């Protein structure tokens, strides 16, 4: 195990080895994606603030925060002309299942029934365990180094789990959390939530315009200004993300088309290939062991 020089190399190692990989980002252009959909992505930011759209929430990523992206979640940074620095970690689902088979905290934290908050404000202990893992990966190449590296990885992930846990006295509603921690607030957050609730129902853009009393051109402009992408691209990406999750869970394509908001297979196939770079059959084959 070693620190990789590029994001694609780190991602390919994570996929091929079904383990984890590490990379130290230094002035990495946001225009070059660093959040592949097949694995868990953990990013500790050491850079100037930037925004990240994940599903129907916009997060303000600031220095010292940790961003967690789960497999097959729709992600889009904004603006894309920034450069970022920090620690980036890819973790394969199979590696997590094996490493944490006796620790239920991870699944309880990372796949909660309630709203999942992708942005964390880690404790000093969590940051310390992350940097210890980085040093362990970067310096150990001797006999037994794999054991110590896995131990350091487990220590960091369990420390990260603790950041998800809040006592009843300190537990807050997600909307309150968004307001207190620079995650986009109303009314745009409401627009995203409305779109998220209806994107599979084949409603027209006019439906959203009437819901928020704005013209179609104004809605397009608001959405593009906040996210950096068009409303159509966002809705299609959300549909594909939902389809990816269903295929991974064993649902067939035919029964999933209408559930994900597609009326025709040809439309779905074109959108799927555009967003994933492969056919549904190739996607299922590549991810059948996840």
N, C-alpha and C positions, 0 to 999 in steps of 0.2 A: 504494500500500500504506500502511495506517495501523493504529494500535492500535485495536481495537474496544472498544466500551463494554459489550457483553454477550456471553455465551457463545453464544447462538443466532445472533447476527449474525456472529460470528467463524466458526462452523461453516458457516453458509450460504455465506459468502464462499469458504471453503476448497473446498466442494463445487462451487459454480458456476464458480469461476475455475480449478479443478483446480491450485491452487498451495498456499500455506500462509497461515496467519493467526496473529495474536498477540493476546493479551489479558493485561492485568495484573489478576489477581484480588486483591481486597481485601475480606476478610471475606465470602467467598462461601459461602452455605449448602451444606453437603454434601447436603442434601435435594434440591437442584436439580442434576441430573446435569451433569457437565462432561466426559464421556468417551464421545462418540458412537462407534458401532461401525464406521462406514464408513471412517475415516481413522486415521492414526497420531496418537497423543496423547502429547505430552511435557510433563510437569509438574515444574517446579522449586519445591520447597516452601520457603516462608518463614513457616511457621506452626507452631502447637503440634502434637504428635504425633496421628496418627489411623491407623486400620487400613484396609486395602484388600484385599478378597478378589478375587483374579484366578485364575480356574479353580480349581485345587486347592491354592493357597497363600494364606496371609494375610500381608501385608506391613505392617510398622510404618513408616509414613511420618513421618520426622522432619525438622526444619529443616536445609536444606542438601543434601537428597537429591533425586535425579531419578527420577521414575517414568515408565516407557515402556510404553504400551499399544498393542498391535498391532490392526489391523482385525479386528472380529468376535470379540474375546475377551470372555468374560463377566467383568463387573466389578461389584463392590458395595462401597461404603464402609460403615464401621461404627465408631462410632455415627454416625447421620445428623443428629444435632442439633448438630454442630460447625460452625464457620465457619473457612474456610481462606484463606490468602493465598499468592501466589507468581506465577510466570510460567507461562502456559499457551500451548502451541503446538499447532496442528492442521496436519498435513502430509498432502496428498493423495497416494495411491500413485502416480498418474501423474506428479506433479511430482517425486517421488523417483526414479522410473525414468528420467526425462529428465535430472535434475540429476546423478545418480550413475551414469550409464550407463558411465562409464569408471573407476568406483571400485567394486570388488567387496567392499570392506570392510563396507559397510552390510548387504548381504544375508547375508554370512557371520556377522555379529554378531547381526542382528535375527531371522534365521530359522535358528538353529543346529539341528543334529541332536540335541544333548544338551539337557538341561533349560535353559529360558530363564529368566534371573533378571531380572525386571522392574524391580527397584530397583537404582539405581546410586549410588555415592558419588563424585561428580565431583571432578576435580582443580581447582585454582585456575584453570588455563588454560581448562578447559571452561566454568566459571562466567563467566569473563571474556569468552569468545567469545559466550556466551548474552546477556550484558548488552550487548555490542557490537551484536549483532543487534537487540535491543530498541531501542537508541538509533537504529540505522540505519533501522529501520522507522518509528519515531516522528518522525524529523526530516527525511527526504529526500523531497521532492516535486518536484525539479527534473529537467531533462533528464539522462538517464543514471542516475537513481537506482535504476531496476530492476536494472541490472547490479550495482551495489554491494550492493544488498539481497540478490540471489541469491548473490553472492560471500560475504557475511557468513553467509548460511544454510548454504552449503556448508562454510564454515570451522567453524561450530558442529557440524554433523552429523558431520564427519570427526573433530573433537575428541571428540565423544561416542563414536564408534566405538572410539577408543583406550581408553576406560574399560572396554570389554568384553574387551580383550585382556590375558591374563595369561601370564606366562612359566611354563615347566614347574616352576620352583622355587617359584612362589607360587600355582599352581593348586590349588584346593580343591574338595572334593566339595560339591554343593549343600546337603546336610544340614548340613555343617559351616558353610557360609555362613549358612544360616538361623539356626543357633544363635548365631553370632557377631554377627549384625546385626539382632537383634530381629524375626525372622520366626518365626511361631508354631512351636513345637516339639511334640514328641510329648507326649501321645498324640493330640491333635486333628489334627495334621498327618497322622498315620497314617490317621485316619478319613477325611479328605478324599482322601487318595491311594487308599484302598480304594474309595470312591464313584466317584472319577474312573476307576478301572480297570473298573468294572462298570456304570456308569450307562446304557450302551447295551444291556445284556443283559436288560432287563425283570425284574430280580430284585426281590423284595419288600423292604420295610423290615426284615422279619424276618431276612432274610439278613444285614444289617449288624448287627442286634442280637445274633445268634448269634456273629458274627465277633468282636465286642468284649465279649461277655458283659454286656450292659446291656439294660434293658427298653426298649420302644418309646418310652414317655413320657420316659425319661431321655435317650435318643438325641436326641429332638426338642428337649429342653431344652438339651442341650449344644450342638447345632448352632445353635440360635437365639441363645444367649448369645454364641457366638463370632463369628457372622456377621451377625446382625441380620435374617436371612431364614429362611424355613422350608426344611426339607429338600426338600419337593416342588417349591417354586419354584426352588431351586438346580438340582435334577436336570433340570427342564424347560428352564431357561435354558442349561444345558450342552448339552442335545440340540439346541436351536435354534442355538447358536453353532457346533456341529459341522456342522449342516445349511447354515448360511450359508457356511461355508468350502467345503463341497462344491459348492454351487451356483455360487459364484464360479469354481471350477476347472472348471466345465462338466459336472459330473455331473447327471443328470436326477433329478427328484423320486422317481419310482417306485423306482429302484434304491437311493436313499439312505434311504428310510423305515426299512427294517430295520437298516441300518448305523448309523443315528442313534438306534435304540431305539424307533421308533414302530410300532405294530401296525396302526393304521388311519389312513387319510388324513384323515378328519374330525377325529380327535384332534390330528393334526399341524397341520392348517390352523388350528384354533382356537388352539393354543399359539403358532404362528408369528405370527398376527395380534396376539395379546396382547403378545408380547415385542418385535415390530418395528414394529407400527403399519401394516403393509401386507401384501398377499398375496405369496406366493412369486413369482408372475409379475411383480408390480410391483417386487419386490426385484431380480430378475434384470435387468429393464429398466433400473433405476436404476444398477446397478453393473456393467453389461456392459463398460464401458470401463476398469474398474480393472485 
